[in-house]
Amino acid sequence: MFDHHALRAFCLEFNGSVEEFPFPSAPDMAVYKVGGKIFALSSLDAADPLTVSLKCDPEEAVRLRAAHPEIVPGYHLNKRHWNTVTLTGTLPDDLIRALIEDSYDLVIAGLPRAQRLRLDRP
């Protein structure tokens, strides 16, 4: 099951990913970026349940929301492109990993070619 330690560790495994805390009014809000662009956001306080917001292909986002009550439109984000996933232990860890990786890949795809090549992602 994903807790905030596992979530943080997984997000930081990606090539070029960094963790930042850019919101003074929410100092525990971790933002995971690659190439200066956000691919995941999560509050690392002892929030129960833990949630993570992830970028998603719009059509896939709708499908995921219909299939899983734990996946809802992105909280305070563009609801067409972002989902918020509640990590209660009901979603398989493999699905959560895939959603995070898809979010990372979507952000990488939008980076300039030179940046993608530096990240070894043509």
SEBA-781457 format. One line per field, with one value per residue: residue in three letters; x, y, z of N, C-alpha, C in turn. Coordinates in pm, whole numbers. Layout:
N
r <- c(ALA|...)
nX <- c(X|...)
nY <- c(Y|...)
nZ <- c(Z|...)
caX <- c(X|...)
caY <- c(Y|...)
caZ <- c(Z|...)
cX <- c(X|...)
cY <- c(Y|...)
cZ <- c(Z|...)
***
This chain:
122
r <- c(MET|PHE|ASP|HIS|HIS|ALA|LEU|ARG|ALA|PHE|CYS|LEU|GLU|PHE|ASN|GLY|SER|VAL|GLU|GLU|PHE|PRO|PHE|PRO|SER|ALA|PRO|ASP|MET|ALA|VAL|TYR|LYS|VAL|GLY|GLY|LYS|ILE|PHE|ALA|LEU|SER|SER|LEU|ASP|ALA|ALA|ASP|PRO|LEU|THR|VAL|SER|LEU|LYS|CYS|ASP|PRO|GLU|GLU|ALA|VAL|ARG|LEU|ARG|ALA|ALA|HIS|PRO|GLU|ILE|VAL|PRO|GLY|TYR|HIS|LEU|ASN|LYS|ARG|HIS|TRP|ASN|THR|VAL|THR|LEU|THR|GLY|THR|LEU|PRO|ASP|ASP|LEU|ILE|ARG|ALA|LEU|ILE|GLU|ASP|SER|TYR|ASP|LEU|VAL|ILE|ALA|GLY|LEU|PRO|ARG|ALA|GLN|ARG|LEU|ARG|LEU|ASP|ARG|PRO)
nX <- c(84|51|203|284|562|635|514|655|918|881|806|1040|1215|1213|1388|1548|1358|1236|1172|969|862|659|453|385|161|81|283|343|280|388|546|609|833|947|1179|1103|828|517|435|317|134|112|-2|210|162|20|-212|-523|-741|-445|-378|-306|-240|-251|-134|-320|-424|-699|-922|-863|-871|-1146|-1241|-1105|-1213|-1477|-1448|-1328|-1403|-1222|-1081|-1098|-1197|-925|-833|-858|-733|-690|-958|-997|-749|-629|-630|-733|-619|-721|-550|-626|-572|-732|-704|-496|-143|14|-145|-149|123|146|-24|116|354|252|168|413|530|357|418|690|667|575|790|1066|1257|1537|1554|1416|1591|1812|1708|1701|1478|1351)
nY <- c(-118|222|475|806|806|600|699|940|837|682|877|1024|850|874|977|1283|1395|1616|1732|1980|2247|2468|2630|2867|2895|2637|2450|2177|2069|1876|1902|1745|1757|1761|1878|2133|2126|2029|1700|1557|1609|1624|1623|1597|1575|1416|1335|1179|1023|971|1163|1203|1415|1385|1423|1351|1185|1327|1163|916|993|1035|774|638|765|682|412|382|476|605|777|1099|1414|1647|1816|2155|2195|2181|2017|1864|1764|1662|1428|1347|1116|900|738|476|213|47|59|-117|-134|-150|-21|239|304|294|506|725|706|743|1008|1139|1071|1207|1472|1478|1436|1682|1848|2039|1898|1882|1884|1648|1460|1491|1377|1122|1036|1013)
nZ <- c(0|-76|107|231|230|51|-180|-220|-256|-490|-681|-693|-813|-1086|-1376|-1360|-1193|-939|-607|-470|-252|-301|-203|23|190|220|345|355|115|-130|-440|-736|-995|-1337|-1560|-1488|-1489|-1347|-1240|-1039|-736|-384|-49|218|485|770|643|617|425|224|-66|-416|-685|-1033|-1366|-1664|-1962|-2126|-2220|-2106|-1841|-1792|-1829|-1621|-1394|-1411|-1366|-1116|-796|-632|-783|-889|-1049|-1082|-790|-740|-985|-1346|-1451|-1674|-1747|-1520|-1250|-919|-695|-447|-197|-54|-27|-168|-444|-673|-619|-848|-1039|-938|-956|-1237|-1310|-1204|-1350|-1609|-1587|-1550|-1798|-1976|-1915|-1983|-2258|-2342|-2318|-2456|-2727|-2683|-2402|-2346|-2458|-2290|-2069|-2147|-2293|-2577)
caX <- c(0|125|192|353|703|644|478|771|1029|852|811|1179|1290|1213|1502|1531|1250|1274|1064|971|753|649|336|403|39|68|423|358|238|502|524|712|849|1053|1196|1032|683|460|369|243|121|54|25|286|129|-41|-348|-585|-650|-345|-418|-205|-297|-166|-173|-377|-488|-840|-1012|-830|-916|-1289|-1256|-1059|-1310|-1596|-1415|-1274|-1452|-1108|-1022|-1192|-1131|-819|-871|-795|-653|-769|-1024|-987|-617|-576|-710|-686|-633|-718|-472|-683|-535|-824|-648|-372|-20|59|-223|-99|254|121|-80|225|444|182|172|552|550|284|495|811|629|555|916|1144|1333|1669|1533|1380|1712|1894|1644|1705|1340|1330)
caY <- c(0|348|580|923|773|523|791|1029|758|644|997|1069|751|910|1054|1428|1445|1690|1762|2118|2289|2607|2702|2910|2873|2491|2408|2032|2028|1837|1912|1669|1817|1721|1986|2251|2107|1942|1575|1504|1693|1552|1676|1496|1570|1288|1336|1048|943|1036|1180|1253|1464|1341|1460|1234|1205|1357|1049|817|1047|1007|628|602|817|597|277|379|589|669|870|1208|1526|1712|1917|2285|2182|2167|1888|1788|1704|1617|1347|1330|974|875|616|408|72|-30|51|-194|-55|-145|82|369|325|322|641|820|699|807|1152|1177|1060|1315|1595|1463|1451|1823|1922|2051|1778|1883|1843|1505|1383|1494|1284|992|1002|1077)
caZ <- c(0|-85|207|177|209|-73|-289|-240|-310|-627|-767|-708|-891|-1227|-1424|-1362|-1107|-819|-513|-424|-163|-347|-152|163|269|236|346|344|-20|-213|-584|-807|-1127|-1428|-1657|-1440|-1505|-1244|-1279|-924|-617|-271|84|291|626|807|589|605|343|139|-205|-509|-810|-1144|-1502|-1731|-2091|-2097|-2242|-2005|-1713|-1782|-1812|-1486|-1296|-1418|-1320|-980|-715|-566|-879|-915|-1118|-1005|-692|-768|-1107|-1468|-1436|-1799|-1760|-1391|-1159|-782|-660|-303|-174|63|-29|-251|-579|-676|-626|-988|-1107|-889|-1021|-1379|-1320|-1179|-1465|-1721|-1564|-1580|-1943|-2042|-1896|-2064|-2398|-2370|-2305|-2580|-2764|-2618|-2263|-2347|-2485|-2169|-1976|-2213|-2333|-2707)
cX <- c(88|96|274|502|722|613|596|885|1004|862|955|1267|1303|1331|1469|1423|1307|1149|1080|851|727|537|353|279|10|208|446|315|360|461|641|715|958|1061|1121|881|634|403|293|244|59|91|94|260|62|-186|-400|-720|-555|-401|-299|-278|-198|-223|-222|-432|-637|-937|-989|-878|-1063|-1312|-1217|-1158|-1435|-1570|-1376|-1324|-1339|-1041|-1128|-1120|-1034|-868|-791|-704|-747|-828|-1024|-856|-560|-679|-649|-721|-622|-654|-517|-640|-627|-777|-519|-250|31|-16|-174|35|236|65|27|320|381|186|311|575|477|360|621|779|610|680|984|1232|1468|1658|1500|1503|1803|1838|1640|1565|1310|1183)
cY <- c(125|434|698|896|699|611|881|954|723|764|1042|968|791|1001|1203|1482|1513|1714|1906|2141|2437|2691|2740|2885|2724|2430|2257|1980|2003|1842|1841|1718|1745|1831|2112|2241|2004|1814|1512|1606|1610|1622|1566|1498|1436|1281|1194|1068|1030|1047|1229|1298|1439|1388|1333|1274|1225|1240|940|863|1015|858|585|646|729|459|270|499|664|773|972|1319|1599|1824|2044|2283|2177|2026|1803|1709|1647|1535|1355|1188|961|739|549|263|-12|-42|-31|-101|-44|-38|221|402|364|463|748|823|765|959|1207|1177|1170|1448|1591|1489|1598|1908|1937|1928|1771|1839|1695|1419|1380|1398|1141|942|1070|1092)
cZ <- c(0|38|154|154|76|-194|-323|-307|-457|-721|-791|-783|-1037|-1260|-1428|-1271|-982|-735|-468|-333|-190|-285|-6|249|291|236|334|207|-107|-360|-651|-951|-1206|-1533|-1618|-1448|-1403|-1305|-1162|-811|-506|-141|164|440|654|761|576|540|261|-3|-286|-635|-922|-1277|-1574|-1867|-2066|-2115|-2138|-1867|-1690|-1756|-1670|-1379|-1293|-1356|-1172|-899|-643|-657|-918|-993|-1025|-916|-715|-890|-1228|-1470|-1562|-1803|-1630|-1314|-1020|-741|-509|-280|-44|75|-115|-395|-574|-689|-769|-1067|-1065|-952|-1168|-1398|-1299|-1298|-1588|-1708|-1597|-1731|-2020|-2031|-1981|-2212|-2437|-2359|-2441|-2602|-2692|-2471|-2255|-2368|-2363|-2064|-2030|-2248|-2465|-2735)
***
